[in-house]
């Protein structure tokens, strides 16, 4: 995706994050976003999870570094229902981040 573009993962779709994308405007995860077992950075103005964002599991922790950064201007107009610089898990959404000790 292009810098500051919105990205959507629709319900029923699974995507593996295996590269660090440019900073996104909004990441909407209605499907499933899994994180590859390597050092990655995910930066977005807003991350809205109504599906699943998964890095590792309780039995197999993510072995690398994952950085999730909320970018943008904190004085900008808020996204409806999210606010500014938000990581939201809504409805039946799941955020499962399991890292190695």
N, CA and C of each residue as an Amber inpcrd file, in Angstrom:
protein
   303
   0.8300000  -1.2130000   0.0000000   0.0000000   0.0000000   0.0000000
   0.8610000   1.2580000   0.0000000   0.2850000   2.3230000  -0.4760000
   0.9810000   3.6090000  -0.4990000   0.9740000   4.2390000   0.8940000
   1.9540000   5.1010000   1.1300000   2.0430000   5.8450000   2.3900000
   0.7270000   6.5590000   2.6760000   0.2430000   6.4380000   3.9290000
  -0.9710000   7.0960000   4.4300000  -2.2450000   6.6530000   3.7050000
  -2.2370000   5.4810000   3.1020000  -3.4620000   4.9820000   2.4740000
  -4.2310000   4.1210000   3.4730000  -5.5430000   4.0290000   3.3090000
  -6.3340000   3.1360000   4.1590000  -6.2290000   1.7030000   3.6320000
  -6.2100000   0.7430000   4.5490000  -6.1370000  -0.6720000   4.1810000
  -7.2310000  -1.4100000   4.9310000  -7.9540000  -2.2640000   4.2080000
  -9.0210000  -3.0750000   4.8170000  -8.7760000  -4.5460000   4.5220000
  -8.9700000  -5.3690000   5.5390000  -8.9430000  -6.8180000   5.3710000
 -10.3650000  -7.2840000   5.6230000 -11.0740000  -7.6960000   4.5630000
 -12.4870000  -8.0370000   4.7220000 -12.7030000  -9.3360000   5.4910000
 -13.8860000  -9.4690000   6.0560000 -14.2720000 -10.6960000   6.7620000
 -14.1010000 -11.8810000   5.8230000 -13.6180000 -12.9940000   6.3700000
 -13.4180000 -14.1890000   5.5760000 -12.0740000 -14.2430000   4.8750000
 -11.2590000 -13.1970000   5.0170000  -9.9460000 -13.1290000   4.3660000
  -8.8560000 -13.1740000   5.4300000  -7.8040000 -13.9700000   5.1730000
  -6.6380000 -14.0150000   6.0510000  -5.4420000 -13.4640000   5.3000000
  -4.7260000 -12.5440000   5.9320000  -3.5360000 -11.9240000   5.3550000
  -2.4000000 -12.0990000   6.3500000  -1.2050000 -12.4490000   5.8420000
  -0.0270000 -12.5200000   6.6990000   0.7990000 -11.2560000   6.5110000
   1.0890000 -10.5750000   7.6020000   1.9740000  -9.4190000   7.5790000
   3.3960000  -9.9560000   7.6060000   4.0990000  -9.8750000   6.4640000
   5.4560000 -10.4140000   6.4000000   6.4880000  -9.3680000   5.9860000
   6.0440000  -8.1290000   5.7970000   6.9240000  -6.9790000   5.5580000
   6.3690000  -5.8020000   6.3600000   7.2220000  -4.8480000   6.6630000
   6.7740000  -3.6420000   7.3570000   6.2670000  -2.6600000   6.3020000
   4.9600000  -2.3990000   6.2790000   4.4260000  -1.4800000   5.2720000
   4.7350000  -0.0320000   5.6440000   4.5480000   0.8870000   4.6880000
   4.6560000   2.3060000   5.0460000   3.5370000   2.6530000   6.0410000
   3.6500000   3.7750000   6.6890000   2.6240000   4.2100000   7.6370000
   1.2750000   4.2960000   6.9330000   0.2690000   3.6640000   7.5400000
  -1.0720000   3.6210000   6.9610000  -1.9590000   4.6760000   7.5980000
  -2.9760000   5.1100000   6.8680000  -3.9610000   6.0320000   7.4410000
  -4.8390000   5.2660000   8.4200000  -5.4290000   4.1760000   7.9480000
  -6.3050000   3.3700000   8.7970000  -6.1580000   1.9250000   8.3720000
  -6.0600000   1.0530000   9.3520000  -6.0560000  -0.3790000   9.1000000
  -7.3160000  -0.9450000   9.7190000  -8.2100000  -1.4500000   8.8870000
  -9.4600000  -2.0520000   9.3590000  -9.3540000  -3.5600000   9.1440000
  -9.3720000  -4.3140000  10.2370000  -9.2300000  -5.7650000  10.1740000
 -10.5630000  -6.4040000  10.5350000 -11.3360000  -6.7820000   9.5150000
 -12.5920000  -7.5080000   9.7420000 -12.3570000  -9.0080000   9.5660000
 -11.3070000  -9.3480000   8.8040000 -10.9030000 -10.7370000   8.6270000
  -9.8440000 -11.0830000   9.6590000  -8.7550000 -11.7180000   9.2060000
  -7.6700000 -12.1140000  10.1080000  -6.3420000 -11.5960000   9.5700000
  -5.5790000 -10.9420000  10.4380000  -4.2290000 -10.5090000  10.1200000
  -3.2860000 -11.2600000  11.0370000  -2.4400000 -12.1310000  10.4630000
  -1.4360000 -12.8480000  11.2430000  -0.0900000 -12.1850000  10.9880000
   0.8230000 -12.3380000  11.9500000   2.1210000 -11.6910000  11.8670000
   3.2010000 -12.7520000  11.6800000   4.0190000 -12.6010000  10.6310000
   5.1090000 -13.5330000  10.3580000   6.1410000 -13.4940000  11.4880000
   6.8910000 -14.5710000  11.6150000   7.8680000 -14.7100000  12.6930000
   9.1880000 -14.0280000  12.3290000   9.1340000 -12.6980000  12.2380000
  10.3260000 -11.8830000  11.9680000  10.0920000 -10.5010000  12.5590000
  11.1310000  -9.7010000  12.6760000  11.0030000  -8.3360000  13.1800000
  10.1780000  -7.5140000  12.1900000   9.1310000  -6.8790000  12.7010000
   8.2460000  -6.0860000  11.8520000   7.7660000  -4.8570000  12.5940000
   7.3920000  -3.8350000  11.8120000   6.7570000  -2.6480000  12.3740000
   5.4820000  -2.3720000  11.6090000   4.4290000  -2.0930000  12.3510000
   3.1390000  -1.7280000  11.7740000   2.7770000  -0.3610000  12.3350000
   2.7020000   0.6330000  11.4630000   2.3720000   1.9920000  11.8910000
   1.1190000   2.4450000  11.1520000   0.1630000   2.9920000  11.9050000
  -1.0840000   3.4730000  11.3210000  -1.6620000   4.5600000  12.2170000
  -2.4690000   5.4240000  11.6160000  -3.1480000   6.4350000  12.4160000
  -4.2040000   5.7950000  13.3040000  -4.8910000   4.7820000  12.7730000
  -5.8910000   4.0320000  13.5260000  -5.8340000   2.5760000  13.1160000
  -6.0060000   1.6770000  14.0780000  -6.1350000   0.2480000  13.8170000
  -7.4620000  -0.1720000  14.4330000  -8.3490000  -0.6900000  13.6020000
  -9.6990000  -1.0720000  14.0410000  -9.8700000  -2.5670000  13.7990000
  -9.9050000  -3.3420000  14.8760000  -9.9800000  -4.7960000  14.7780000
 -11.3860000  -5.2640000  15.1740000 -12.1190000  -5.7520000  14.1880000
 -13.4060000  -6.3950000  14.4610000 -13.3170000  -7.8780000  14.1080000
 -12.2020000  -8.2640000  13.5100000 -11.8780000  -9.6540000  13.2000000
 -10.8110000 -10.1240000  14.1760000  -9.6080000 -10.4420000  13.6610000
  -8.5240000 -10.9100000  14.5280000  -7.1780000 -10.4000000  14.0410000
  -6.3670000  -9.9240000  14.9870000  -4.9740000  -9.5750000  14.7400000
  -4.1700000 -10.4830000  15.6530000  -3.3280000 -11.3580000  15.0620000
  -2.6880000 -12.4260000  15.8260000  -1.1880000 -12.4520000  15.5800000
  -0.4170000 -12.4390000  16.6690000   1.0330000 -12.6260000  16.6170000
   1.3840000 -13.6860000  17.6480000   1.7670000 -14.8700000  17.1850000
   2.1060000 -15.9580000  18.0930000   0.8720000 -16.5460000  18.7640000
   1.1280000 -17.4880000  19.6620000   0.0510000 -18.1010000  20.4480000
   0.6170000 -18.4450000  21.8220000  -0.2360000 -18.8600000  22.7120000
   0.2180000 -19.2110000  24.0620000   1.2160000 -20.3660000  24.0140000
   1.0450000 -21.2770000  23.0840000   1.9480000 -22.4290000  22.9900000
   3.1280000 -22.1910000  22.0530000   3.0280000 -21.1780000  21.1910000
   4.1330000 -20.8410000  20.2720000   4.2560000 -19.3200000  20.1890000
   4.9410000 -18.7080000  21.1680000   5.0660000 -17.2560000  21.1930000
   5.7920000 -16.7180000  19.9600000   5.4450000 -15.5070000  19.5880000
   6.1060000 -14.8120000  18.4760000   7.5710000 -14.6110000  18.8640000
   8.5220000 -15.1000000  18.0550000   9.9220000 -15.0900000  18.4680000
  10.6870000 -13.8010000  18.1560000  10.0630000 -12.8760000  17.4720000
  10.7780000 -11.6800000  17.0260000  10.1330000 -10.4300000  17.6170000
  10.6100000  -9.2650000  17.1830000  10.0880000  -7.9960000  17.6830000
   8.9750000  -7.5040000  16.7680000   7.8450000  -7.1690000  17.3610000
   6.7350000  -6.5540000  16.6490000   6.4670000  -5.2080000  17.3020000
   6.5460000  -4.1460000  16.5010000   6.2440000  -2.8100000  16.9870000
   4.9810000  -2.3310000  16.3010000   3.9950000  -1.9530000  17.1060000
   2.7740000  -1.3470000  16.5810000   2.7940000   0.1070000  17.0380000
   2.8970000   1.0150000  16.0680000   2.9980000   2.4440000  16.3760000
   1.7600000   3.1660000  15.8590000   1.2060000   4.0260000  16.6990000
   0.0740000   4.8540000  16.2920000   0.6390000   6.1860000  15.8340000
   0.4620000   6.4740000  14.5490000   1.0550000   7.6470000  13.9130000
   0.0140000   8.7410000  13.7610000   0.4760000   9.9000000  13.3680000
  -0.4600000  10.9720000  13.0580000  -0.4560000  12.0780000  14.0780000
  -1.2770000  13.0560000  13.7990000  -1.3750000  14.2680000  14.5950000
  -2.4400000  14.0800000  15.6700000  -2.0830000  14.1590000  16.9510000
  -3.0710000  13.9540000  18.0100000  -4.1490000  15.0400000  18.0600000
  -3.9510000  16.1390000  17.3250000  -4.9650000  17.1910000  17.3000000
  -5.8570000  17.0960000  16.0610000  -5.6390000  16.0720000  15.2230000
  -6.4310000  15.9020000  14.0020000  -7.8660000  15.5190000  14.3410000
  -8.7310000  15.6250000  13.3560000 -10.1330000  15.2420000  13.5380000
 -10.2200000  13.7470000  13.8170000 -11.0160000  13.3810000  14.7860000
 -11.1510000  11.9840000  15.2010000 -11.9140000  11.1720000  14.1630000
 -11.4760000   9.9350000  13.9790000 -12.2130000   9.0090000  13.1200000
 -13.4920000   8.6130000  13.8520000 -14.6250000   8.5440000  13.1670000
 -15.8960000   8.2050000  13.8270000 -15.8100000   6.8700000  14.5750000
 -16.1220000   6.9150000  15.8500000 -16.1340000   5.7120000  16.6700000
 -14.7730000   5.2440000  17.1490000 -13.7010000   5.9080000  16.7020000
 -12.3550000   5.4650000  17.0730000 -11.5660000   6.4940000  17.8540000
 -11.7280000   7.7450000  17.5370000 -10.8880000   8.7630000  18.1360000
  -9.6520000   8.9820000  17.2980000  -8.6430000   9.5870000  17.8870000
  -7.3960000   9.9050000  17.2000000  -6.3130000   8.9690000  17.7300000
  -5.4880000   8.4420000  16.8180000  -4.3960000   7.5480000  17.1840000
  -4.9160000   6.4120000  18.0670000  -5.7950000   5.5980000  17.5100000
  -6.4640000   4.5650000  18.3040000  -6.1440000   3.1640000  17.8080000
  -6.0160000   2.2520000  18.7640000  -5.9960000   0.8220000  18.4930000
  -7.2460000   0.2890000  19.1730000  -8.2590000  -0.0530000  18.3740000
  -9.5550000  -0.4560000  18.9230000  -9.8490000  -1.9060000  18.5720000
 -10.3210000  -2.6470000  19.5460000 -10.8010000  -4.0110000  19.3430000
 -12.2670000  -3.9710000  19.7360000 -13.1310000  -4.1500000  18.7290000
 -14.5570000  -3.9320000  18.9660000 -15.3760000  -5.1660000  18.6450000
 -16.5660000  -5.2140000  19.2360000 -17.4890000  -6.3130000  18.9740000
 -16.8710000  -7.6430000  19.3660000 -16.8310000  -8.5650000  18.4300000
 -16.2490000  -9.8820000  18.7040000 -14.7890000  -9.9520000  18.2430000
 -14.1540000  -8.8000000  18.0650000 -12.7640000  -8.7530000  17.6180000
 -11.8130000  -9.3770000  18.6200000 -10.6470000  -9.8240000  18.0980000
  -9.6270000 -10.4590000  18.9320000  -8.2710000  -9.8460000  18.6460000
  -7.5630000  -9.4620000  19.7000000  -6.1750000  -9.0290000  19.6200000
  -5.3880000 -10.0270000  20.4340000  -4.6000000 -10.8720000  19.7770000
  -3.8390000 -11.9190000  20.4540000  -2.3600000 -11.7060000  20.1720000
  -1.6630000 -11.1530000  21.1360000  -0.2380000 -10.8720000  20.9990000
   0.5130000 -11.6890000  22.0500000   1.2270000 -12.7050000  21.6000000
   1.9720000 -13.5860000  22.4970000   3.4390000 -13.5110000  22.1120000
   4.2510000 -12.9030000  22.9620000   5.6610000 -12.7600000  22.6670000
   6.5200000 -13.6960000  23.4930000   7.7190000 -13.9500000  22.9930000
   8.6760000 -14.7690000  23.7220000   9.1830000 -13.9860000  24.9310000
   9.4260000 -14.6750000  26.0410000   9.9220000 -13.9750000  27.2480000
  11.3250000 -13.4120000  27.0390000
